[in-house]
Amino acid sequence: MDTIPNDLLIGFLVVLILLSAFFSSSETGMLALNRYRLRHLVKKKHKGALRAARLLERPDRLIGVILIGNNLVNILATLVAGALTTHLFGEWATAFVLPFVLTIVILIFAEVTPKSVAAVYPEKIAFPASVVLWPLLYLLYPVVWMVNMISNAIARMIGLDPSKARRADHLRMEELRTVVDEAGELIPDQHQGMLLNVLDLEKATVEDIMIPRNEVDGIDLEQDMREILVKIRSTEYTRLPVYEGDINNIVGILHLRKAARFIQGDDSTVTMESLRSHISEPYFVPESTQLHTQLMNFQQHKHRIAVVVDEYGDVQGIATLVDLLEEIVGDFTTDSANNTSDSIIECPGDWYLIDASESVRDINKNLGWNLPTDGPKTINGIIVEFLESIPDACVSFEIGKYRFEIVEFSETRIEKAKVYELSA
């Protein structure tokens, strides 16, 4: 290089630093691409996205060609800078000044700056860069293949198998929830809430949404027909479970709309046989069934109400399609049975007077609390589990960051409790 003019050497050096910046920004831009937006653009036949997606199918080869190219231009830049420094300042500068100056130049102009830009604007860097990287991969393929073979062999020696490794393109449930949370202004609040509720279906079971057996409004066939008709005509529900003597002996479901003509007739014409003829087969489900599974089961079996049973076959309650859908869209009924405003009453001093039969999940949703949901399903259950008995006095205590005060109780259960969240 002694015969090459300094101006030409300077030009070579600038070009090599720009090439190094190109490879550095390409690496960051390619690996920073949003995989889901990339798939969207691929479906729209975006040419840059198509090229980038093909390169990312084998990230080991992509990284190989980028690093080989980057190292080659950096080595050439070092040689050119060394010759230029010797021409201008002598060999002493090449030995002592060049390493420091060249490191600073490459660090700023060929590494930090281009990579920072590519991290912020990956598509603007990666898509144009793919035009160069694709043919360059074919041109340098023998070298890339050899380098990858050696690096893969070293990886296997330490217990890794790069041939099976692929970039994780599938989001886990919590990651998907974070994506929806961070969507912000892109999704209306109501839609965002519904999406989050759909994701939460996996965490809840039928037991969490069922009407417990002690609150089930049903028809006992062993009652007098007049009593049965009074109950049918006064109920607020459209479907009622029908049992004989004990709720564990459910024989079917009565759809009141289908039986409307029969119900509205003369009491003297209504017989037990005609009542039984309007009863449909009961649909039983385990209490441990996850809600997203039960939603599909309701759709598949064309049912709107299910009888919930435990592992011993005893009836634990009733679950309806409406209750399940309300887990997604929120309450869309004004029925008193579904109105939580009566069971959660705000008191002075940030206290809440809560019906102890209220669901822990509903309380967490309404108040933004974080009461444990992996144990008892109601406030009564949480208190009894903590005290290990049913109290015979109005006591107060703390569970985690919440203070409880029993307000009303009976021999068998806690009726009402005051609860408030302790300050951090």
matplotlib code that plots the C-alpha trace (Angstrom):
import matplotlib.pyplot as plt

x = [0.0, 3.1, 2.4, -1.3, -2.2, -3.4, -6.6, -7.5, -6.6, -8.9, -11.7, -11.2, -11.3, -14.5, -16.1, -15.0, -16.3, -19.7, -19.8, -19.0, -21.9, -24.1, -23.4, -23.8, -27.1, -28.3, -27.7, -29.6, -32.4, -33.0, -33.1, -35.2, -38.0, -41.4, -42.2, -45.9, -45.8, -43.4, -45.9, -48.6, -46.5, -45.5, -49.3, -49.6, -46.7, -44.4, -41.1, -38.8, -40.7, -40.6, -36.8, -36.3, -38.6, -36.6, -33.3, -34.7, -35.8, -32.1, -30.9, -27.6, -26.8, -27.9, -25.7, -22.9, -22.9, -23.3, -20.4, -18.1, -18.8, -18.3, -15.1, -13.7, -14.3, -13.0, -9.8, -9.4, -10.2, -7.4, -4.9, -5.9, -5.8, -2.4, -1.0, -2.5, -1.1, 2.4, 2.3, 1.2, 2.8, 5.3, 5.4, 5.4, 1.8, 0.8, 1.9, 0.6, -2.0, -3.8, -5.3, -6.9, -8.2, -9.5, -11.3, -13.1, -14.0, -15.3, -17.1, -19.0, -19.5, -19.7, -21.2, -23.1, -24.7, -25.9, -27.1, -29.0, -30.7, -31.6, -33.0, -35.4, -36.3, -35.7, -37.9, -36.3, -32.9, -33.7, -35.9, -33.4, -30.5, -32.1, -31.5, -27.7, -27.7, -29.6, -27.2, -24.2, -25.4, -25.2, -21.8, -20.3, -22.2, -19.2, -17.5, -20.8, -21.4, -18.0, -18.2, -21.6, -20.5, -17.6, -19.7, -22.5, -20.0, -18.8, -22.3, -23.1, -20.0, -21.6, -24.9, -26.8, -28.3, -28.5, -30.2, -33.3, -33.1, -35.5, -36.6, -39.6, -42.4, -45.2, -46.3, -47.1, -50.3, -48.7, -46.7, -49.9, -51.6, -48.7, -49.1, -52.8, -52.0, -49.5, -51.8, -52.9, -54.7, -54.7, -57.6, -60.7, -60.8, -63.9, -62.4, -59.1, -60.9, -62.8, -59.5, -57.9, -61.0, -60.8, -57.2, -58.2, -60.6, -57.7, -57.1, -60.7, -62.9, -66.6, -66.5, -65.5, -68.6, -71.3, -74.3, -73.7, -76.2, -77.6, -78.6, -79.9, -83.6, -85.0, -88.2, -88.8, -91.1, -92.1, -93.8, -97.5, -98.3, -99.7, -96.5, -94.5, -96.6, -96.2, -92.4, -92.4, -94.5, -92.6, -89.0, -86.8, -84.9, -85.8, -84.4, -84.8, -83.2, -85.7, -85.0, -86.8, -86.5, -82.8, -80.9, -78.4, -81.1, -81.5, -83.7, -83.6, -84.0, -87.2, -87.1, -89.9, -90.3, -90.9, -93.3, -95.0, -98.3, -98.4, -97.5, -100.1, -103.0, -105.6, -103.9, -106.4, -105.2, -101.5, -100.4, -97.1, -96.9, -97.3, -94.7, -92.3, -92.9, -91.4, -88.2, -85.0, -82.0, -79.6, -76.1, -73.5, -70.0, -67.1, -66.4, -62.7, -63.4, -61.6, -63.8, -62.4, -63.0, -66.6, -67.3, -66.5, -68.5, -71.6, -71.2, -70.6, -73.4, -75.9, -76.6, -77.0, -77.1, -75.0, -75.2, -71.8, -70.7, -67.7, -65.4, -67.9, -70.8, -72.5, -74.2, -72.2, -74.2, -75.4, -73.4, -75.0, -73.7, -74.7, -72.5, -69.6, -70.1, -70.2, -66.7, -65.8, -68.0, -68.9, -72.4, -75.1, -78.1, -79.8, -81.2, -80.8, -79.2, -76.4, -76.0, -72.9, -73.7, -75.8, -73.1, -70.2, -71.0, -68.4, -68.2, -66.5, -62.7, -62.1, -63.9, -66.1, -69.0, -69.1, -71.5, -69.4, -70.9, -69.5, -67.0, -63.3, -62.8, -65.7, -64.3, -60.9, -62.4, -64.7, -62.3, -59.0, -57.7, -55.5, -57.1, -55.9, -57.9, -56.1, -58.0, -61.5, -63.8, -65.7, -64.9, -66.6, -64.2, -61.1, -62.1, -63.0, -59.8, -57.7, -59.4, -59.8, -63.3, -66.5, -66.1, -68.6, -67.7, -67.1, -63.3, -60.9, -57.6, -55.3, -54.7, -51.8, -52.3, -56.1, -57.8, -61.0, -63.7, -66.5, -69.8, -72.5, -72.4, -74.5, -73.8, -72.8, -71.2, -70.1, -72.8, -71.0, -67.5, -65.8, -62.7, -60.1, -56.8, -53.8, -51.6, -48.2]
y = [0.0, 2.3, 3.4, 4.2, 7.9, 9.0, 10.4, 7.0, 5.3, 7.7, 6.9, 3.2, 3.6, 5.6, 3.0, 0.2, 1.9, 2.4, -1.2, -2.2, 0.1, -1.6, -5.1, -3.9, -2.2, -5.2, -7.6, -5.5, -4.6, -8.2, -9.6, -6.7, -7.2, -7.7, -11.3, -10.8, -7.6, -9.4, -12.3, -9.7, -8.0, -11.4, -12.2, -8.9, -10.0, -7.2, -7.9, -6.7, -8.7, -11.8, -11.6, -10.9, -13.8, -16.2, -15.0, -15.4, -19.0, -19.9, -17.3, -19.1, -18.6, -15.0, -14.2, -16.1, -14.1, -10.8, -11.5, -12.8, -9.7, -7.4, -9.0, -8.9, -5.2, -4.5, -6.3, -4.4, -1.2, -1.9, -2.6, 0.6, 2.7, 1.3, 2.2, 5.6, 6.3, 5.2, 7.5, 10.5, 10.1, 7.3, 3.8, 5.0, 6.4, 3.0, 1.2, 3.6, 6.0, 3.9, 1.2, 3.8, 6.1, 3.3, 1.6, 4.9, 5.5, 1.9, 1.9, 5.2, 5.1, 1.4, -0.1, 2.0, 4.6, 2.2, -0.4, 2.2, 3.5, -0.1, -0.9, 2.0, 1.6, -2.2, -2.3, 0.7, -1.0, -4.7, -4.7, -2.7, -4.7, -8.0, -7.0, -7.2, -10.0, -12.5, -12.7, -12.3, -15.4, -17.4, -15.9, -16.7, -19.9, -22.2, -20.1, -19.6, -23.4, -24.1, -21.6, -22.7, -26.4, -25.6, -23.4, -26.0, -28.7, -26.6, -26.0, -29.7, -30.3, -28.1, -29.9, -27.7, -28.7, -25.6, -27.6, -27.9, -24.3, -21.9, -18.4, -18.7, -17.5, -18.6, -16.4, -17.9, -16.9, -14.3, -12.8, -12.5, -10.8, -8.3, -7.6, -6.8, -4.7, -2.7, -2.2, 1.0, 3.4, 0.8, -1.1, 0.5, -0.1, -2.3, -4.5, -4.7, -5.8, -8.5, -9.8, -10.0, -11.7, -14.3, -15.0, -15.3, -18.1, -20.5, -19.6, -20.2, -23.3, -23.9, -24.0, -20.3, -19.1, -21.6, -20.8, -22.9, -25.6, -23.7, -20.8, -23.0, -22.3, -25.6, -27.6, -30.5, -33.0, -34.3, -31.0, -30.4, -29.3, -26.0, -25.2, -26.1, -23.9, -21.0, -21.4, -21.6, -18.5, -16.4, -17.3, -14.9, -17.6, -19.2, -22.6, -24.5, -27.8, -30.4, -32.9, -35.5, -35.0, -34.0, -31.8, -34.6, -36.4, -34.1, -35.6, -32.8, -29.1, -27.3, -24.7, -22.2, -20.6, -23.9, -24.9, -21.5, -22.7, -25.6, -23.4, -20.7, -23.2, -24.0, -25.4, -28.3, -29.4, -29.5, -33.0, -34.4, -36.5, -33.3, -31.6, -34.4, -34.4, -30.9, -31.8, -32.2, -34.4, -32.8, -31.9, -32.7, -31.2, -31.6, -28.6, -28.6, -28.0, -24.9, -22.1, -22.0, -25.7, -25.4, -22.6, -24.9, -27.7, -25.5, -24.8, -28.4, -29.9, -27.0, -26.5, -23.3, -24.7, -27.4, -29.2, -29.0, -32.1, -32.9, -36.0, -38.0, -37.2, -34.9, -31.8, -28.6, -26.1, -24.8, -23.1, -21.3, -20.0, -16.5, -16.7, -17.8, -15.1, -12.5, -13.5, -12.2, -9.2, -8.3, -8.1, -7.6, -8.3, -6.2, -9.2, -8.8, -12.2, -11.0, -7.5, -7.2, -3.7, -5.2, -7.6, -5.1, -1.9, 0.9, 2.3, 5.4, 4.9, 2.8, -0.2, -2.5, -4.4, -7.6, -10.5, -13.5, -15.6, -13.3, -14.8, -13.9, -13.4, -11.0, -9.0, -8.8, -7.6, -5.0, -3.6, -4.2, -6.3, -9.4, -11.7, -15.3, -17.3, -20.6, -21.8, -21.1, -19.4, -17.1, -14.7, -17.1, -19.8, -17.6, -16.6, -20.1, -21.5, -18.9, -19.3, -23.0, -22.7, -20.8, -17.9, -17.4, -13.6, -10.7, -10.8, -8.9, -10.2, -9.7, -12.0, -10.8, -7.1, -7.2, -6.6, -8.6, -7.9, -10.3, -8.4, -11.0, -14.8, -17.9, -21.3, -22.6, -19.7, -16.1, -13.9, -10.5, -9.1, -5.7, -5.8, -3.1, -3.1, -2.2, 0.6, -0.5]
z = [0.0, 0.0, -3.5, -3.0, -2.6, 0.8, -0.7, -2.1, 1.2, 3.1, 0.6, 1.1, 4.9, 4.8, 2.5, 4.8, 7.9, 6.1, 5.2, 8.8, 9.9, 7.3, 8.7, 12.3, 11.6, 9.5, 12.4, 14.9, 12.5, 11.4, 14.9, 16.2, 13.7, 15.3, 14.3, 14.3, 12.2, 9.9, 9.4, 8.7, 6.0, 4.5, 4.1, 2.2, -0.1, 1.0, -0.9, 1.9, 4.5, 2.3, 1.9, 5.6, 6.6, 4.4, 5.9, 9.4, 8.8, 9.4, 11.9, 12.3, 8.6, 8.7, 11.7, 10.1, 6.8, 8.7, 11.1, 8.3, 6.3, 9.2, 10.3, 6.8, 6.4, 9.9, 9.1, 5.8, 7.6, 10.1, 7.3, 5.4, 8.5, 9.4, 6.0, 6.1, 9.6, 8.5, 5.5, 7.5, 11.0, 10.8, 12.3, 15.9, 15.4, 13.9, 17.0, 19.7, 18.3, 15.7, 17.9, 20.2, 17.4, 15.2, 18.1, 18.9, 15.2, 14.7, 18.0, 17.3, 13.6, 12.8, 16.0, 18.5, 16.2, 13.4, 15.9, 17.9, 14.8, 13.7, 17.1, 16.8, 13.1, 12.4, 9.3, 7.6, 8.0, 7.7, 4.6, 2.3, 3.8, 2.8, -0.8, -0.2, 2.4, 0.3, -2.6, -0.2, 1.6, -1.6, -2.5, 0.9, 1.5, 1.7, 4.3, 6.2, 6.1, 7.4, 10.2, 11.3, 11.3, 13.6, 15.9, 16.0, 16.9, 19.8, 20.9, 21.0, 23.1, 25.8, 25.6, 23.1, 19.7, 17.4, 14.7, 16.8, 18.0, 16.4, 17.5, 19.8, 17.6, 19.9, 22.8, 26.1, 27.7, 30.1, 27.2, 25.1, 28.1, 28.3, 24.5, 25.0, 28.1, 26.2, 23.2, 24.9, 22.5, 19.7, 21.3, 22.9, 26.7, 26.5, 23.8, 25.7, 28.8, 26.9, 25.4, 28.8, 30.2, 27.4, 28.4, 32.0, 31.2, 31.4, 35.0, 36.2, 36.5, 36.5, 40.3, 40.2, 38.4, 39.5, 41.6, 44.8, 45.6, 48.6, 46.3, 43.5, 42.7, 41.5, 41.3, 43.7, 42.1, 45.5, 46.3, 45.6, 42.1, 43.2, 45.0, 42.0, 39.7, 42.2, 42.1, 38.3, 37.8, 40.3, 39.3, 37.5, 35.6, 32.2, 33.1, 36.3, 37.5, 38.4, 41.2, 43.3, 47.1, 47.1, 44.8, 44.3, 42.5, 39.6, 36.8, 34.3, 33.3, 32.7, 30.0, 31.0, 27.6, 25.9, 28.6, 28.7, 27.3, 29.7, 32.7, 31.9, 31.7, 34.3, 37.4, 37.4, 34.0, 34.9, 35.9, 37.0, 33.8, 31.6, 33.7, 33.2, 29.5, 29.3, 31.2, 29.2, 30.1, 32.6, 31.4, 34.1, 34.2, 36.7, 38.9, 37.9, 34.2, 33.0, 31.6, 28.1, 27.8, 29.2, 26.7, 23.9, 25.5, 25.8, 22.1, 21.1, 23.1, 22.5, 26.2, 28.2, 31.7, 33.3, 36.6, 38.4, 40.3, 42.4, 42.2, 44.2, 41.9, 44.4, 43.0, 43.9, 41.9, 38.6, 35.9, 33.0, 29.7, 30.7, 33.8, 31.6, 29.0, 31.8, 32.6, 29.2, 28.6, 32.1, 33.7, 31.1, 33.3, 36.0, 37.8, 41.6, 41.7, 39.5, 41.0, 43.1, 44.4, 47.2, 48.3, 48.2, 50.0, 50.5, 54.0, 55.4, 56.0, 52.9, 54.4, 52.4, 53.9, 51.9, 51.8, 52.9, 50.1, 47.5, 45.1, 45.7, 41.9, 41.7, 44.6, 43.0, 39.8, 41.3, 43.8, 42.0, 44.9, 44.9, 47.4, 46.9, 44.4, 44.5, 47.7, 48.9, 46.5, 48.8, 51.6, 54.0, 52.9, 53.2, 56.8, 57.9, 56.4, 58.2, 61.6, 61.2, 62.8, 62.6, 65.0, 67.9, 68.2, 65.9, 65.6, 63.4, 61.9, 59.0, 56.0, 53.9, 53.2, 54.0, 57.4, 58.0, 60.7, 61.1, 61.4, 61.2, 61.5, 62.1, 63.5, 60.1, 58.3, 58.3, 56.8, 56.5, 57.0, 56.8, 54.7, 53.8, 52.1, 54.3, 53.0, 51.8]

ax = plt.figure().add_subplot(projection="3d")
ax.plot(x, y, z, "-o")
ax.set_aspect("equal")
plt.show()
